[in-house]
């Protein structure tokens, strides 16, 4: 079971490298890693499990955050309507995006960052992602709002980019033109 001790923190070289493409078909170990990543996210959002294992809540986890430099990530999110969004993806690529930008008014956090970083992180408001699922099937996902932001955060991890790299250093709360807050 993945716990917080398995997650590498700021300064770890895996967080600043471009992760390697994953060769398909996936190995059993790679499939298990994705399942374990999803389990961590589910446990981290379950109050009882989170407290028992001292987990910080997360909605996304990329393989480089575990020190594994492969282009894989998991996302688990239950939206305000109770819809479950569960993804375990390999070799994801943003194939198109909106001109319009979006940001979280509360800023972004990261399981690999043990401090609060203030500022707006401008992202695309809408994206289309192509990837492969755990069964090696190609998939195409259109996302907007919060999930689009989560996916961009995780894809950044695969490219060695941290969320705070996007924050305007001179004015952390600068709102870029043509952007809106995502509640």
Phi, psi and omega in degrees: 000132178284133174231181182300332181293341180276343184272123180284152184250170178318139180098340179289134184301331180298336183279350181242008179255153172281123182288155182281146171300147179264131178284135178258150000289157179295147174281165177298324178296319179293319177298317180296320178301314179298318178298318179296323179295317177297318179299317177302312183298317178298313179298321183293338179263357178263113187308316182294312180294318181300318180291315182301317185255009179054053181261140171273138182295136177217152176250345179218150178212125179256148181307320179300337178289348176254010181079014181251111188273064179234150183278076181218142171207162177235146176225135175221120184210132174252117184280178185297341178270358181088005178285131179270128176247108185233121182224140170228105191241151180234139178051047181289145177221137172279118183261341172202158180206161179284160171285323180297141179253166178213160177206158176271124181299336180271359184081180180247157174233175183204138179297338180270359182240113185268025180219160177275132178242114183275146177135160179272139179250101181291133179226171172286141180289326180223140178221157170240129183241134170251139182200187173238144178270185183294341179263017178069015179276136175288138177226156178230128184234131174257129185229150173216166176064220187303314182295326177298320179294315180300313181298319180295322178299314182290319178296324175303318179302324181289342180254011177073025182247134177262153183304323184287348175295339181271347184285134178296117185293323181285324183220088185302336181256022176293133178257112181298152178303147176061040178227154182223152178287146175253116182276000000 
